[in-house]
Amino acid sequence: MEALEQANTTKNAVLLDIFPEATHIGRGGGEVNGLKKDVQPENCTVLLKTPSPWEDDREFYLLIYETHNLKVKLEIRICDAMEGSGYDRFAVIHKFDIINSEITDYSDIIEESYSYKIRKFKR
């Protein structure tokens, strides 16, 4: 259980760095709430942003997050919050993969991502 708790702590720390305005962690980890309507990921590299082909209230992002000892590929979804929640949006991690810190060509990562694959769908 300790490894799972550590993984959730790492994910939450990364999310809070990417979304510093977040007011709290949601659903036991892997989600941040309290975001503003115009929120954009910060402190990371956005490789891809894809609007949902099915709903108007969400976008999918492929991100690279780096610190001095960690390089992570994240696939996240930013959605509108439920009316009356007290905030506009929230973000959820769909994939969180630690990658080789020496990777600089992200073309394969992009083509394998959900954000890239759903671009072929039309409303």
C-alpha positions in Angstrom: 0.0 0.0 0.0 2.9 2.3 0.7 4.0 2.3 -3.0 0.4 3.2 -4.1 0.2 6.1 -1.6 3.6 7.4 -2.9 2.4 7.2 -6.5 -0.7 9.1 -5.7 1.3 11.7 -3.7 3.6 12.1 -6.8 0.6 12.5 -9.2 -1.1 15.0 -6.9 2.1 17.0 -6.5 2.6 17.1 -10.3 -1.1 18.1 -10.9 -0.8 20.9 -8.3 2.3 22.2 -10.0 0.6 22.1 -13.4 -2.5 23.7 -12.0 -1.3 26.0 -9.2 -4.7 27.7 -8.8 -6.4 24.3 -7.9 -8.2 24.5 -4.6 -8.2 20.8 -3.7 -7.5 17.2 -4.8 -10.6 15.3 -5.9 -11.7 11.7 -6.0 -8.9 10.4 -3.8 -6.1 11.6 -6.1 -5.4 12.1 -9.8 -7.9 15.0 -10.0 -7.7 18.6 -9.1 -10.7 20.9 -8.6 -11.3 24.6 -8.3 -10.0 25.7 -11.7 -11.1 28.8 -13.6 -12.9 28.7 -16.9 -9.8 29.8 -19.0 -7.4 27.4 -17.2 -4.3 26.2 -19.1 -1.6 23.8 -17.9 1.5 25.6 -16.5 5.0 24.5 -15.7 5.0 21.9 -18.4 5.3 21.4 -22.2 2.0 21.0 -24.0 2.6 18.6 -26.9 -1.0 18.4 -27.9 -4.4 19.9 -27.1 -7.5 18.3 -28.6 -11.1 19.3 -28.1 -13.4 16.4 -27.4 -15.1 15.2 -30.6 -18.1 14.2 -28.4 -18.7 16.9 -25.8 -18.2 20.7 -25.8 -17.2 20.8 -22.1 -13.8 19.1 -22.3 -10.4 19.1 -23.8 -7.7 16.4 -23.8 -4.0 17.3 -23.3 -0.7 15.5 -23.8 1.9 17.0 -21.6 5.5 16.6 -20.6 6.4 17.5 -17.1 10.0 17.7 -15.9 11.7 18.3 -12.6 15.4 17.9 -11.8 14.9 14.1 -11.3 11.7 13.2 -13.0 10.2 13.3 -16.6 6.6 12.4 -16.9 4.2 12.0 -19.9 0.7 12.9 -18.8 -2.6 12.6 -20.6 -5.2 14.7 -18.9 -8.7 15.9 -19.5 -10.0 19.3 -18.4 -13.8 19.5 -18.0 -16.4 21.9 -16.9 -17.5 21.4 -13.3 -21.1 20.7 -12.3 -23.2 23.7 -11.9 -23.2 24.9 -8.3 -19.9 23.3 -7.4 -18.3 26.7 -6.7 -15.7 26.5 -9.5 -15.6 26.4 -13.3 -13.4 23.4 -14.2 -11.5 20.4 -13.0 -8.6 18.3 -14.4 -8.2 14.5 -14.3 -5.2 12.3 -15.1 -5.9 9.6 -17.7 -2.3 8.4 -18.0 0.8 9.1 -16.0 4.0 7.5 -17.3 7.5 8.2 -16.1 9.7 8.3 -19.2 13.4 8.4 -20.1 14.7 11.8 -19.2 16.9 11.8 -22.3 14.0 11.6 -24.8 13.8 14.8 -26.8 11.9 13.6 -29.9 8.3 13.2 -28.9 6.8 12.2 -32.3 6.1 8.6 -31.2 4.7 9.7 -27.9 2.3 12.1 -29.8 1.2 9.5 -32.3 0.5 6.9 -29.5 -1.5 9.3 -27.4 -5.3 9.3 -27.0 -5.3 13.1 -27.7 -3.8 12.4 -31.2 -6.0 9.3 -31.9 -9.3 11.1 -31.2 -8.5 13.9 -33.7 -9.9 11.6 -36.5 -13.4 11.6 -35.0 -15.8 14.3 -36.1 -18.9 15.6 -34.4 
